[in-house]
Amino acid sequence: MATSLDRTKENPWKLKTPPGTSEFTMHVDEKDGKTILVCTVGSTVLHYDARCVDDLHAMLKKAGDWVDLGGADEQKPAKDGTVEAWGRSSDNPVGGWYGLKKGLRGRFGVYVPPLLEALGLCELEHNAKNNRMRAKK
């Protein structure tokens, strides 16, 4: 993994959703021999494959411009061409969902982009709705 992901449960990233309306934490852990991101939003805990950080950054660099976030729950369809759609597409590098907990695999476009911003890998909009992100030049 090219990006240094070194935050533990004791020292997590403290992040906010793109509109700034909700706070959450994210840290790195290991599960079933795989490095994962553990995203804690209130009492809800989501898991994402940690390689999503480098993979999403590469996708944004290839896109070369702003990409809509399009966050959606797992049970709802993701709008085509969004970060959310890419995070569950059979065409992404893992061939499907980066979210790892069945029933809670969505919201990729809500919780992963603020981490990329904190890592200095992207620019992220912070509007009330319809936010976008792009790779830092």
ZIWOPE-V451981 format. One record per pair of residues at least 12 apart in sequence whose ideal C-beta (glycine too) atoms are under 6 Angstrom apart, sorted by the first residue. I is the first residue (numbers start at 1). J is the second residue. D is the distance in Angstrom with one decimal. If there is no record, write none. Layout:
I_J_D ; I_J_D
This chain:
2_54_5.2 ; 3_53_5.0 ; 3_54_5.5 ; 5_28_4.7 ; 5_50_5.8 ; 7_27_4.7 ; 7_28_5.8 ; 8_27_5.6 ; 9_27_5.1 ; 12_25_3.9 ; 12_26_5.9 ; 12_27_3.9 ; 13_26_4.8 ; 13_118_5.5 ; 15_114_4.3 ; 17_110_5.6 ; 18_124_5.9 ; 18_126_5.7 ; 18_131_4.1 ; 19_128_5.3 ; 20_126_5.8 ; 24_41_4.3 ; 25_40_4.9 ; 26_39_4.9 ; 26_115_5.5 ; 35_50_4.2 ; 36_50_5.6 ; 37_50_5.1 ; 39_111_4.9 ; 46_104_5.0 ; 47_100_4.1 ; 47_101_5.1 ; 48_98_5.0 ; 48_99_5.7 ; 49_98_4.8 ; 52_98_4.1 ; 52_112_5.9 ; 55_93_4.8 ; 57_121_4.7 ; 59_86_6.0 ; 60_134_5.8 ; 60_135_3.8 ; 61_135_4.4 ; 66_132_4.1 ; 66_134_4.8 ; 67_83_5.7 ; 68_82_4.6 ; 68_132_5.3 ; 69_83_4.9 ; 69_109_4.0 ; 69_113_5.9 ; 69_131_5.1 ; 70_82_2.7 ; 70_84_4.1 ; 70_109_5.0 ; 71_84_5.4 ; 71_107_5.5 ; 71_109_3.8 ; 71_110_3.6 ; 72_84_5.3 ; 72_106_5.5 ; 73_106_4.5 ; 74_105_4.6 ; 74_106_3.7 ; 82_109_5.9 ; 83_109_4.1 ; 84_108_5.5 ; 84_109_3.5 ; 87_108_3.3 ; 113_133_4.9 ; 122_135_5.6 ; 122_136_5.9
